[in-house]
Amino acid sequence: MIGSRIVAVGHYQPARVLTNEDLADMVDTSDEWITSRVGIRTRHIAGPDEPVDELAAHAAAKALAAAGRTPAEIDLVLVATSTAIDRSPNMAARVAARLGMPGPAVMDINVVCAGFTHALATADHAVRAGGAGRVLVIGADKMSDVTDWTDRTTCVLVGDGAGAAVVEACAPGAEAGIGPVLWGSVPEMGHAVRIEGTPPRFAQEGQSVYRWAATQLPVVARQACEKAGLTPEDLAGVVLHQANLRIIEPLARRLGAVNAVVARDVTDSGNTSAASIPLALSKLVEQGAITTGDPVLLFGFGGNLSYAGQVVRCP
């Protein structure tokens, strides 16, 4: 079967920046308390007139421009999100309408913080099976819509944004640019990260998630490298779900990716759920921190408790 590759990425964040000092005026917290516990200094917050599909469409347009592709050339749109307010039309259909696409297949994927890596694997499988030739994969979330802004344990964490990737089939005989996915879940821990209720609200059991990530993630992340035929030392980049700097940095060390650039976008963007991995990846590409062909581990984890990761070649 023909493999797939990421040919371009793009990202978008709302203009409004919310600092730790701003939050200290809203709840009982401080810059020192936030940075020492999660490493976040700022986050971007969308306005009431900026829905999830608008964030997604901006990121998608940038990825398409970088790929030199038009919206009409996309035959499958996948949007990873857990903050869509309406059930139908889904976010993928709304993005397709915003971009003027003539008739792609449209699908939303809700695996919360691991959504983008699940969607990327789905795109890869669709290409390999011949179901799609060119796929637009987007991670977009407006976490501010599902946040209790009086709860200092959660409101300090979140941000809004979107990231996108254009995925295409590789040339016959060419090396695949998206490696095999390593995915799974821990159903008995599904309660540890939640977006529940009416209106829906984000809540989590932070210590449970931290302990699981610290002990289990290094093992499964290494397995993702093994499935790609690489060792952690071979990696040029590591892009983990941007949940907490206290999870990201120790995990990268335990993984043994000693030669890799480690994404730390959580510091500037907060936890943007499904947007966090493509957002951070796009910034690394834009900054030139990783270059075309570099092997990069993408690994998402969070709600359900689900995880998914794969090694990709930098576009």
Secondary structure as GFF3:
##gff-version 3
##sequence-region A 1 315
A	DSSP	beta_strand	4	12	.	.	.	ID=ss1
A	DSSP	beta_strand	17	19	.	.	.	ID=ss2
A	DSSP	alpha_helix	20	24	.	.	.	ID=ss3
A	DSSP	alpha_helix	31	37	.	.	.	ID=ss4
A	DSSP	beta_strand	42	44	.	.	.	ID=ss5
A	DSSP	alpha_helix	52	67	.	.	.	ID=ss6
A	DSSP	three_ten_helix	71	73	.	.	.	ID=ss7
A	DSSP	beta_strand	76	80	.	.	.	ID=ss8
A	DSSP	alpha_helix	91	99	.	.	.	ID=ss9
A	DSSP	beta_strand	105	109	.	.	.	ID=ss10
A	DSSP	three_ten_helix	112	114	.	.	.	ID=ss11
A	DSSP	alpha_helix	115	128	.	.	.	ID=ss12
A	DSSP	beta_strand	134	142	.	.	.	ID=ss13
A	DSSP	three_ten_helix	143	146	.	.	.	ID=ss14
A	DSSP	alpha_helix	152	155	.	.	.	ID=ss15
A	DSSP	beta_strand	160	169	.	.	.	ID=ss16
A	DSSP	beta_strand	182	185	.	.	.	ID=ss17
A	DSSP	three_ten_helix	187	192	.	.	.	ID=ss18
A	DSSP	beta_strand	193	196	.	.	.	ID=ss19
A	DSSP	beta_strand	201	204	.	.	.	ID=ss20
A	DSSP	alpha_helix	206	227	.	.	.	ID=ss21
A	DSSP	three_ten_helix	232	234	.	.	.	ID=ss22
A	DSSP	beta_strand	237	240	.	.	.	ID=ss23
A	DSSP	alpha_helix	245	255	.	.	.	ID=ss24
A	DSSP	beta_strand	261	262	.	.	.	ID=ss25
A	DSSP	alpha_helix	266	269	.	.	.	ID=ss26
A	DSSP	three_ten_helix	273	275	.	.	.	ID=ss27
A	DSSP	alpha_helix	276	287	.	.	.	ID=ss28
A	DSSP	beta_strand	295	302	.	.	.	ID=ss29
A	DSSP	three_ten_helix	303	305	.	.	.	ID=ss30
A	DSSP	beta_strand	306	313	.	.	.	ID=ss31
###
